[in-house]
Amino acid sequence: MKIVLDTNQLISAFFWNGNERKVLEKCRAKELVLLISPDILGELDTVLDRKFSVPEGKRAEYSKNIILVSRLVFPNKRIEAIKADPTDNRILECAVDGGADYIVSGDKHLFNLKEYGGIEILKAKEFLIRIK
């Protein structure tokens, strides 16, 4: 099963011991295939820097750890489904081009879609219940 975690889910998995971390642990255990794109990695680095003041070396470590448990996707088609926050479209692009089964998100713009192109969008807790 292939999934995309949006940036806020990745950050929650790094800093808190909740459902988001449980999902990431399933990716580390190879129970799930985590899809990631350069755009998502870039946003992750920016958020870790600006919102959490994570030093550059530590940010690089977080990115490396994600890359090691992910399949890198290079989306070739731009999606403009979310007008209110166009940067959220990068999650959809990765999911569509990577053939994701699910997007795991806490972002209201993504979550309000419920699904996109047959890819269901769930919160981490709902996703964990669904895959049991």
C-alpha positions as CSV (number, residue, x, y, z in Angstrom):
1,M,0.0,0.0,0.0
2,K,1.4,3.4,-1.1
3,I,0.8,6.6,0.9
4,V,1.8,10.2,1.0
5,L,2.1,12.0,4.3
6,D,1.7,15.7,4.1
7,T,4.3,17.9,5.7
8,N,2.4,18.5,8.9
9,Q,2.1,14.8,9.4
10,L,5.9,14.3,9.0
11,I,6.6,17.0,11.5
12,S,4.1,15.6,14.0
13,A,5.8,12.2,13.5
14,F,9.2,13.7,14.3
15,F,8.3,15.6,17.4
16,W,5.3,13.9,19.0
17,N,4.5,10.3,19.9
18,G,1.0,10.1,18.3
19,N,-0.8,8.5,15.4
20,E,1.4,10.3,12.9
21,R,4.5,8.6,14.3
22,K,2.7,5.2,14.2
23,V,2.1,5.7,10.5
24,L,5.7,6.7,9.9
25,E,6.9,3.6,11.9
26,K,4.8,1.4,9.6
27,C,6.7,3.0,6.7
28,R,10.0,2.3,8.4
29,A,9.0,-1.3,9.0
30,K,8.2,-1.6,5.2
31,E,4.5,-2.3,6.0
32,L,3.7,0.7,3.9
33,V,5.4,2.5,1.0
34,L,5.9,6.2,1.7
35,L,6.0,8.4,-1.4
36,I,7.9,11.7,-1.2
37,S,8.8,14.3,-3.7
38,P,11.5,17.0,-3.9
39,D,8.8,19.6,-3.4
40,I,7.6,18.0,-0.2
41,L,11.1,17.6,1.1
42,G,11.7,21.3,0.3
43,E,8.6,22.3,2.2
44,L,9.7,20.1,5.1
45,D,13.1,21.8,5.3
46,T,11.5,25.3,5.2
47,V,8.9,24.5,7.9
48,L,11.6,22.9,10.2
49,D,13.7,26.0,9.8
50,R,11.1,28.8,10.0
51,K,8.6,27.4,12.5
52,F,10.8,25.2,14.6
53,S,14.3,26.8,14.2
54,V,15.9,23.4,13.6
55,P,19.6,23.8,12.7
56,E,20.6,23.0,9.1
57,G,22.5,19.8,10.1
58,K,19.5,18.4,12.0
59,R,17.1,19.3,9.1
60,A,19.4,17.4,6.7
61,E,19.2,14.4,9.1
62,Y,15.4,14.5,9.1
63,S,15.3,14.7,5.3
64,K,17.8,11.8,5.0
65,N,15.8,9.7,7.4
66,I,12.6,10.3,5.3
67,I,14.4,9.6,2.0
68,L,15.8,6.3,3.4
69,V,12.3,5.0,4.0
70,S,10.6,6.5,1.0
71,R,10.1,6.1,-2.7
72,L,11.1,9.3,-4.4
73,V,8.5,10.6,-6.9
74,F,9.2,13.3,-9.5
75,P,5.8,14.6,-10.4
76,N,5.6,15.6,-14.1
77,K,2.1,17.1,-14.0
78,R,1.0,20.1,-12.1
79,I,-2.4,20.0,-10.3
80,E,-4.4,23.1,-9.4
81,A,-7.2,21.5,-7.4
82,I,-6.7,23.6,-4.2
83,K,-7.0,27.3,-4.9
84,A,-7.0,28.5,-1.2
85,D,-3.5,27.2,-0.6
86,P,-1.8,26.2,-3.9
87,T,1.2,24.8,-2.2
88,D,-1.0,21.9,-0.9
89,N,-1.3,20.8,-4.5
90,R,2.3,19.3,-4.3
91,I,0.8,16.6,-2.0
92,L,-1.7,15.7,-4.7
93,E,0.9,15.7,-7.4
94,C,3.1,13.3,-5.5
95,A,0.2,11.0,-4.7
96,V,-1.2,11.0,-8.3
97,D,2.2,10.4,-10.0
98,G,3.3,7.9,-7.4
99,G,0.1,5.9,-7.6
100,A,-0.8,6.4,-3.9
101,D,-3.7,4.6,-2.3
102,Y,-4.0,7.2,0.5
103,I,-3.0,10.6,1.5
104,V,-2.6,11.1,5.3
105,S,-3.2,14.7,6.2
106,G,-4.3,17.0,8.9
107,D,-4.4,20.0,6.5
108,K,-7.9,21.4,6.2
109,H,-7.6,22.1,2.5
110,L,-6.6,18.6,1.7
111,F,-8.9,17.0,4.2
112,N,-11.9,18.9,2.9
113,L,-11.4,17.2,-0.5
114,K,-12.0,13.8,1.1
115,E,-10.5,12.2,-2.0
116,Y,-8.8,13.2,-5.2
117,G,-8.5,11.0,-8.3
118,G,-9.6,8.0,-6.4
119,I,-7.0,8.6,-3.6
120,E,-8.7,8.8,-0.3
121,I,-7.6,11.5,2.1
122,L,-7.7,10.6,5.8
123,K,-6.4,11.8,9.1
124,A,-3.7,9.6,10.7
125,K,-6.1,8.1,13.3
126,E,-8.7,7.2,10.6
127,F,-6.0,5.8,8.4
128,L,-4.7,3.5,11.1
129,I,-8.2,2.2,11.8
130,R,-8.8,1.7,8.1
131,I,-5.7,-0.5,7.6
132,K,-6.2,-2.7,10.6
